C-alpha cells in the first residue's frame, strides 16, 4: 500500500519486483524493463489518484501485463518472435533449472505465461487472476492446467513435480 | 527438484536484482512530456473557442444569452503552450459517471485524461465533482465529454472533449474560458479508419433545442443530431457526431462544416452559427 507516499518511494519499492514478475512473461529482460517503465509512466500521470488505491502496484502490474501482451502480438505480426525465441534467456546468476524454466516459458502463448506468473509467482488466487486479465475463471483454470502440462513436457518432468499438492 | 513456484521466485529475484531501470525521474519526465503534447493539442482547440466567440457574438441571432451577463471571468486561458509548473496532470478528484465509461483500464485512463483537462479550468461549483457527461464509440474511436457544473455567477462552462483510439492515444480539447453562446461547435477532421476519412463535430447548444442540424460543403449530406441531455446542473446541453469525408486528396484543407442550426420542438430555429474560414475549426 502506498498511502500518501511519494511516487519516487513507490517506484523504488516496486520496480525491481515488477520487472522480476514481467520477465517470465516477456522472456526478455529489456522488454520487461520497457513495459514496466511505461506502466510507471502512466502511473506517474495518475499518481494523485493512484496513491489512494489499496494496492497501486496491482494497477501498474496490470498495465504492464497488458502492454506485454500487446507487444507480443505486435512482435508476432512482425515475425520477430521466432528470432527472439531462438535467443537464450540471459540472466547471469540464475540456476540451470531457473533458466530452463525461462526458456520453456518463452515457448508458451502469452496468456498462459501471464496466468502462470500471476498465480504461481504473484500468488494471486484464480479469481484475482481472472479479474486482472479480464477473463473468466474457467479460462484461467484451463490456461493454468494446459500451461503446467506444457511446461512439464518441455522440461521433461512430471506435472506433479512442478505443482506439488 | 524445486517446484514451479520456487523456480519462478528464484528467476524473479535474480532478475529484480539485476534490473537497471532509469529511475522514477524518467517516468515523471515522460509523463510530463506527454502532458505537454496534450496541452499542445488543446491549444489548437483553444483557438477554436476564441474564434467561436468572435463569430458567435456577431452572428448569432435571436436567443438571449444563456447565462446572466458576465461577472468575472477566469483571469487566464484554460490551456497553455508554455511548460506547466507541475510535472503531472492535475488530479480531477472524483469523477461522476452517470453514463458509465469506456471499458477497462484504458477507458479509465481516457476518463482521467479528459477530466484532468476539465480540472485545469478555473471555475465550477465548489464541491461538485467533474462528470463524464457522455461517451461513445464510433469508427473505432472513443469520444468523451466531461464537464464541471458552473459556480454562482459564472457565465462560462468548464468542459472538455476527448477523442481516443482504442489503445488510449488521442487528443483532448479544452473549453471554458469564454462566455457560453446558444450554439458552439468545434471538431476534428482527417480521422482515418482504414481507407475512409471521418470528421467529428462537437459542441454545446441551448437547452431550448431538441435538434441540431449540421450542413457541409463538398456534397456531404447534412447531419441531424439529438442534443445530449447534460442535466439540471448545466446551463447547456451537448451534441456530438461524425460525418464521412471524401478522400484527403479530393478536398481542400478547410473545415467542411458550413453552418450549424439548432431547432426547438416545434421546428423553430433557436440558434445558428456559420463556420468561419481561417485556422482551426469553429462555428
Interface residues (C-beta under 8 A of the other chain):
Chain A: X7 X8 X11 X12 X15 X16 X17 X19 X20 X21 X23 X24 X29 X32 X33 X36 X37 X40 X41 X42 X43 X44 X45 X46 X47 X48 X49 X59 X62 X63 X66 X70 X91 X92 X93 X94 X95 X97 X98 X99 X101 X102 X116 X117 X120 X121 X134 X148 X151 X157 X161 X162 X163 X164
Chain B: X1 X2 X3 X4 X5 X7 X8 X9 X10 X11 X12 X13 X14 X15 X16 X17 X18 X19 X20 X21 X22 X23 X24 X25 X26 X27 X28 X30 X31 X34 X35 X87 X88 X89 X90 X91 X92 X104 X105 X109 X112 X167
